[in-house]
Amino acid sequence: MKKEIKVLLVEDDSNLGSITSDYLKAKGFNCTWEINGELGYREFVKNQYDIVILDVMMPIKDGFSTAKDIRGIDKKVPIIFLTAKSMKEDTLKGFEIGADDYMTKPFNMEELTARINAILKRVSLDSESHFDDIKIGKLTFNPKMQILSKDDFSVSLTTKESDLLILLYKNKNDILERDHALKAIWGDDNYFNGRSMDVYIAKLRKYLKHDEQIQIINVHGRGFKLLT
C-alpha cells in the first residue's frame, strides 16, 4: 500500500493557502496548512513531514527564519519557497539556507505538484520517513506508543524523551544543534532547560545501551550526535 505523502504548507494569504491546500489534498497529498512561520514551525516539531512549502513574506516569523529553525532540527526534509518577489538576492538567500526549490507567485498548481513529486523522487523517501516504527540499530521505537524495545527489553518514554529521540534520529550521524533542540522541545534555550535536556540525554543513553553499537556523543560547543 502506497504511503501518504505529508506536506506542510505555511502561507499567510488565506485565499492562496486554502486553494493550494485543497488542490494538494485533491491530488492525494496529506496537507496541513498553517498561516504563519511560528505556527508552521510548531507544527513541524509536533509531527513528521515529507516536504515543507514556505511562503517567504509572512508576519510573526518569515519563511527564511522558519526554514533556518527547521534546518536546525532536520537537515534533510525538502523545502520549497514561495514568494511574490523575483529578486535574485531572495533566491540566493533561499538556496543558502537549504531550499530545494523556489517558485514565484503567481504559480501554476500543476507545476507545484510536479516539482513536489520531482523533489520527493530525487531524495528517495523510504518508509522510515513516515515514522511508523523507527529502527535504531537493533532497537525499535514506536513514536505513537512512545515505546522503545528490543527482544525482552521494553521501556515507555516520556513525551520529551520521545521528541528528543526523534530529533536525534532525524539527524542520525549528523549534529543536532543544542539550541535548536531546546527551542524545538522546550521552547527556550535557557540554562535550566539546558540542564533538563542533559538529564534526558543521559536517560536515552541508558536505554540505548541495549544495543552496544548505538551511541549519543557530545559535540563540544554545538550539540549531540546519534551514531548508528
N, C-alpha and C positions, 0 to 999 in steps of 0.2 A: 504494500500500500504506500502510495506516494505521500511524503511528509508535506504538511502545510508550510509555506514559507512565511515567516513572521517579519512584517515590515513595521518599523516605527517611523511615522510621518510627523514632523514638527513644523507647523506652518501657522502663522498668526492671522492670515487672511481667511476669515470664516467661510467665505464662498469657495475660494480655491481649495481650502483644506477639505471641506465637505465633498466637493466634486471629485477631488483626487482620491480621497479615502474610499468613496463609493465605487469609483472606477476600479481601483485595485482589488477591492473585495469581489466585484463582479468578475474579475479576471482570475479569481481563485486564491488571491493572497489573503493572509490573516493580517489585516492592517489595523494598527492602533494610531489614532490621531491626537496629538497634544498641541495646545495653542501658543506655548512659549518655551524657550530653551530650558528654563528651570524645571517646569513640569515634565518636559521631554527627558531631561537627564534623570530625574527621579524615577520615571517610568522605566528607563533603560536599566537602572540599577536593580529595580524590583524584578524585572522579567528579562528573559533572554530573547534577543532578536537576531535575525539573519542579515538584515540590512537596515540602514538608517538613512532617511531623507530629511535634510535640514534646510529650512529657509535661512538665508544669511541675515537679513534685516528683521529682527524681532525685538519686542520690548522685554524688559527684565533681564534676559540673557540672550545675546545674539548667537547666530549659528556657529561662528568661529569659536567663541568661548565654550559653547556646548560641545563642539567637536573635540576641543582640547581636553575637556573633562572626560569625555567618553574614551578618548585615546589613552588617558591615564589609567583606566581600568580594563580596557580591551583594545589592544593594538591591532587586531586583525579584522574586526567587524567592518564590512564595506560601508562607506559613507558617500552619499550623493548630495551636493549642494544645489539649492535653487536660489536664484537671485534675479531681481529686476534690473540689476546693473550688468553692463557688459564690459566693465573696466578690466583691463589686463592685470592691474595690481590685485584686484579681488580674486581673479582666477589663480594667480600665482600664490597668493596667501592661502587659498583653499587647498592647493596641492601641497604646499609646505606643511600644513597641519596634518595632511594624510588623507585628502579626499581621493576617492576612486573615480569620481566623475563629477561633472559640473554642467548644469542646464540653466539657460537664461529664460526668464519669463517674457512673454507667454510661451509655453511649450506644448508640444503635441503629446497627448496621453499615450498614444500607441508607441511613440518614441521613448517615453519614460519607461514603459513596461519592457520594451526591447532592451533598453540599457540595463535595467534591473536584471533581466534574465542573462544578459551577456556577462555582467559582473559576477553573478552567482555561479555561472558555468566556469568562469575563469578561476574563481577561488575554490571551486570543487568542494562545496559544503558536504560534510558527511553527517551521519546520523547523530554524532556526538554534539553537533551544533545545537540540536533541539533539546538537549539535556533531559532525555527520558531517564536514562541511567548513565552515570558518568563512570568510566573505568579509569581508576588512578592506580596504575601498576596492577597488583593482584587484588586491590580493593575495589569495591563497587559503592558508589554514592547515589542514593535516590533523593534528588532535591525536593521532590514533593513531600515525601515522608520524613525527610531530613535524617536519614539513616545511613550510616557508613558501616559496611560489613565485609567480612571475608571468612569463608568456611564457618567455623563455630564462634567467630567474633562478630559482635554487633553492638553499635552504640548510637543512641539518639542524640543528635546535635541540637544546640540552641539555634535560634534564628540567626544571630550574629555569627556563630561558628559556621553555619551553613553558608551565609553570604560571603564570609571571608574565604572559605574553601573554594567556592565557585569563582571568586575573583582570582585566586591563586591558580586555579585550573585553567581559566580563560587565558592566563598569561604564562602557562607552564613553560619551563625552561627559558623564561624571559623575566625581566624585573617588573614586579608590581610595586609601583611608586608608593611610598608610605603615606604621603599627604593625600594622594588621590584615594587610597583605600579608606583613610579616615573620613574624608569628606563624603565618600560614597555610602559608607555604612553608618557612621556616627553623625554625619552632618557637620562636623567641625574637627579641625586638626589640632585642638589644644592639647596641653600637656597631659591632663587627666584622661582624655580619650586615648591618647597615645599609650599610656600605661595600661589601660584596659585592653587595647589591641594586643599588646605584648603578652598579656595573660592568655588571650585566646589563641595566639600563635603557639604558645607553649602547650596548650591543650591539644591543638591539632597535631603538633609534633608527636605527642604521646600516642594519639590514636593511629597515626600513620606509621608508627614503628612496627605495626603488624606486617608491613612489607619493608624489609631492610633496604630495598633499593630506592625507596622514596625518601626524599629529604626536603625540608624547608630551610634554606640558608639565608643568613643576613647578608645584605649587600650594603656595606658601610656607607652611611650618609644618604642612602637612596631608598631602600625598602627591603623586599623579600623576593626570593625566587624558589618556586616549586620545581625540584628536579625529579623527573620520572624516567 
